Amino acid sequence: MVGWILLGVVALLILITVIRAALFRPKAESIDAPPPEQCDAAGAAQRLSAAIQIPTISYPEAEKVDWAQFRRFHAFLEESYPLIHSRLTRELVAEASLLYHWEGSDPSLHPVALLSHQDVVPVSGGTQADWTHPPFSGFNDGEYIWGRGAMDMKNHLICVMEAVETLLSEGFQPVRSVYLCFGHNEEVVGSEGAGAAAIREVLRSRGVQLESVIDEGGAMLPVHLKGILEGTLAGIGISEKGYADFEISIQRKGGHSSQPPKHSGLGELAEVIRDLERHQFKAKILPFLRDLLDTAGRQMTFAPRLVLCNHKLLRPLLTAALKNIPASACLMRTTTAVTMASGSPAANVLPQNAAVVVNFRMMPGVTAADVERHIHKVVRNKDIHVQMLKKKEPSPFSPTDSRAFTTIANLSRSMAPGVMIAPYLVMGGTDACFYEPICQHVYRFSPFLAPLELIECTHATNERIPVATLGDAVAFFKRYIRAQATE
């Protein structure tokens, strides 16, 4: 009798689960298609091509920067966007950063800010010949515009400028003031002289509290998982991970390699590396990831829906599975990556000072000090020297119920049928983090629909952007500014 009861309970649970999976479908979203926007897509492509041809490369060492190229870029912007430069104020901040102010009609309202950065990373030595078209050619073959900055992020900067210039030509007058903030050294991670930080201080000194910030970070990504999921995912960055480099070193006597000890300094460091890699930070499914799983799960085929509709019940199993996949593990925990090692200067000399550099990307809520404590806790060899080389603390989470987030989500839904909207944790660093002291609504999103293989070309060989995405991006920024600056 008891067996029949248990069998009935199991059958009932299976039935309930199947029904839940069948009902676990996309939430109804009623988004009216916005009217067409006036956009000079061909002109935007031409000006992006010209922008790429100016190699505004940033370096950690200021003396290596060719500041003349930044001055060329400023002159190019002034020539290309005459209405902006006649009706907005422009200030030069911290050597080469730019701050534009479009004054609104109601000074009592908090302004909005649109961010971009002017700088690009260098092209790795010896790889120039690997490019299909030279990295600073801005070559337009009709399908793509090629070159350094095409995806990161002169595309974003140019489309913002196109949107503002067009709005000015149409007679639009913002109610809220609009700031355009273009840093010059975003690519230098953790820079003490960050142009974005200098712009923030200028604004803070004037008592400016921003209503919202939009910068790079999230993206429109086509998703093609055969038999599982087909669609477009709009990941809106609501936070970004922190960054910390630690050097861990061991000092030893050294000497001739013909009489080595059981473990050289490097041998001892191998054990340090094993300790760090075996003792990862705890993985958690935070609310933003639950939202992402919920959003994507509703679009999936029946079998994965069966799992994801019960993600709360199956959280331990999901956590165990996801933390073993690098692409999902980085969304769940602070990551540990041993990236550099050094020993002795010669093959026949035992190292007196052996060192490794470990890069940590911290989850929100984990500080650089927490990472240092973690190192000392999990490494069994206590005779190590730990030095923090560089850090940038993680960002707080911005809310997903704000007017700015809702605007980005609605505009994204209007760009393609069946767009999935999900909050996202940005893995890399952006200039947006510098504005957090003067803004609670900081979002990271670029409205460029591009496949993963193009996004992976960022900072790599053959960086390029589809020409067809530019008109939609200009329209997005026009609509965003109207929505954010009229209330």
C-alpha positions, 0 to 999 in steps of 0.5 A, a space after each residue: 500500500 505504501 509503495 502505491 502511495 509513493 508511486 502515486 506521489 512520484 507520478 504526481 510530481 512528474 505530472 506537475 513538472 511537465 505541466 510547469 515546463 509546458 507553461 514555462 513560456 516567454 512572458 507576453 511583451 507588447 512593444 509597439 514598433 517605433 516610427 522610422 528614424 532619420 539616419 544617415 547610415 552611409 554617412 555614419 559608415 564613412 565617418 566610422 571608417 575615417 575615425 578608425 584611420 586615426 590610431 588613438 592608441 593608449 598605453 600605461 606609460 603616458 610617454 608612449 602615447 602619441 598625443 598628436 593622434 588624439 588632437 587629430 581625432 578631436 579635429 576630425 570630430 569637430 569637422 564631422 559634427 558642426 552642429 554639435 560643436 556650435 550648440 554644445 559646449 566642449 571641454 578638454 579634460 585630463 590631456 585628451 578626454 572630451 566632455 560635451 554638455 547639451 543644456 536641457 530646458 529644466 536645470 532642476 532635473 538630473 542629467 543623463 550621460 552617454 559614454 564612449 572612449 576614444 582610445 584603442 589597444 595596440 596591434 600585437 607586434 608581428 601580426 599586422 600581416 595577418 589582417 585581411 585589411 590593414 588594422 588602421 585602414 578603416 576599409 569598407 568592403 560593403 559588408 564590414 568596416 575593418 580595423 582597430 576600434 571597429 567594435 571597441 568602441 569607435 562604432 559606439 562613439 560615432 553612432 552617439 555623435 551621429 544621433 546627437 547631430 541628427 537630433 540637433 538638425 531636427 530641432 530636438 531640445 532636451 528637457 534634461 541636460 545631456 552629457 557626452 563623456 569620451 575618455 582617452 585611456 579606458 583600455 589601460 586597466 586600473 589607470 591612476 590617471 583615468 580620463 573618465 575619473 577626471 571627467 567625473 571629478 569635473 562633474 562632481 565639483 559642479 554638483 552634478 548628480 546623473 540620472 543615468 549612464 549608458 556605456 559599452 559592455 552588454 550586447 545584442 547577440 544572436 544565439 544558435 544552440 541547435 535543438 536548444 535555443 534560437 533567438 537574439 539575446 540582449 544582455 544589459 550590463 548592470 554591473 562589472 567585475 572587479 580586477 586585481 593583479 597579485 604577484 606571489 613570490 618566493 625568495 631562495 638561496 639560488 646557486 648552480 643548477 648542478 646541485 639543485 634542492 628537492 624543489 627550486 623556487 619555481 618548484 615551490 611556486 608550482 605547489 602554490 599554483 596548484 593550491 590556488 587552482 584547487 581552491 576556487 572561490 565559492 560559486 553562487 547563482 545570484 539574482 541576475 543569473 537567475 533572471 538570465 536563466 529564466 529568460 533564456 529557459 522560457 525560449 528553449 525547447 522542452 527538455 531544457 525547459 523541464 530543467 530550468 522551470 525548476 531551477 530553484 529546486 535544482 539549484 545545487 545540481 545547476 550550480 555544480 554543472 555551470 561552475 565547470 563550464 568556464 563561460 558560465 563559471 565566470 558569472 558565478 564566482 571570482 575567477 583565478 587565472 595564473 597568467 605570468 611566471 618568472 624565475 632565473 635569468 639563465 637555464 643553469 642558475 637556480 632562481 633566487 626570486 621566483 614569482 607568478 602573477 595571478 589575475 583575479 576578476 572579483 564578483 560584486 561584494 568581493 574586494 581586493 582585500 578579500 582576495 589577498 586574504 583568500 591567497 594566504 588562506 588557501 596556499 599551504 606554503 606560508 613563506 610567500 610574499 604577496 604584493 598587489 600590483 593593480 586593482 579595480 573594485 567590482 561595481 554595485 548592481 544597478 536596479 532593473 526597474 529603473 526608467 533607463 533599464 526599461 528604456 534600453 530593454 524596450 528599444 532592444 525588443 523593437 530591434 528584432 523579433 523575439 529579443 530576450 532581455 536579460 541583466 548581465 554581469 560584464 566580465 571586463 572593465 569599462 569607464 562606466 564604473 568611474 561614474 558610480 559615485 555620482 549615479 545609481 543607474 549605470 548600464 552597459 549596452 551597445 546596440 550592435 547586432 553581431 555574431 559571437 565570432 565578431 565580438 571575439 575579434 575585439 582586441 584581436 586580428 581582423 576586428 570588424 563590424 557589419 555595416 548594416 548595424 550602424 543605422 539601427 545603432 544611430 536610431 537606438 541612440 536617438 530614441 534613447 536620448 529622446 526617452 531619457 532627456 524629455 522627462 
